[in-house]
Amino acid sequence: MSVATDYYGSYVDATYGNPNKMAETFEKIIRLPNKKSDNHGRFQAVRNFASVCFPETKYPSLLDVGSGLGVFPFLVKKNKWPCTALDPDPRAVAHIKNKIGINTICGDFLLIPSSGKFDIITLNKVLEHVEDPISMLKKAHDWLAPGGFVYIEVPDGEVARYKGPEREEFTIEHLHIFSFLSLGVLCAKAGFLVQSISRLCEPSTKYTLRAFLR
């Protein structure tokens, strides 16, 4: 594994294996009861914030960056929101397109030009994996519709450190670990106004920081 992890190939091979394994893992995650699902809490948080920003009758369009298996886009579609999933790995994109049936974009978010504007952009556990998270977050400006917002999640190293260095938050593929303060600094340097930052221990026991940006 190099410092700049190859999310186009070897990472997917090591994490999910073949397409059948990807489908099995996806099914296992989406079958989790709400109380045990990180994904359920994630969507609830996004929906609650959206209810303040948009009319009740509006189904906001959402771009999910770094979708992986597509468990979050699956829930977005289930709630009838227009959703597009973006991921650099062709196998992940094919899985999402065939299994979930939503719009997909295959490519590096930092390199591809904007192909549309979205009311909501989500980066769930993405920024810790890239060498330059400020540039990655800045790129969201190109895709964000007027009046929209960005939702991000990153590992909360500030809390996880008290539980020991073997925690998942400190895995080798995480090039950055965030504190409450450093996440706010990241968002400001990327040109966003922080609406809220909160910390939580998810049902999976991951310590997470989540933020809403305008």
C-alpha angles and dihedrals in degrees: 000000000000125000089252097057116217103236091176097070131343095045092056091045092053096042104041108006116200127005091264090057090049090053092047092051091047092052092048093053098046091050092060113115114252094254090058097040122099087190094059092054090046094055092044090055093049093046092049092052091045090054088065095047103042137039116268090245094056123098100203119220114240134199115199112200118206094012098175108177092002098239092141095046087049091060092043090055091044088060090051097248116143105251138186122190121209123194135153096225117084092209093055090048092049090049092051094045095048100035101038102022101222134129114282137192121199115205150076109297090215094055110035121084120243113272097186147346124265133196092221132027119191129195106183113188092335110111094064089062100056129079095228110033092170092061091044092054093043088058089066089073089071092057102037120104120222110277093019131122142218124231120199137179127194134168114274103230092170091071099028092060090071089060096055141269094276091071118122089241088071099048116145093250091063105091092182134035119196139215126200090260098043091052089056090049091050092052093048093049089051090057101255134127112230112231094181142344121196136171129218145165105237125217088259086059092247114144107229141183116207126189139185117211136190 
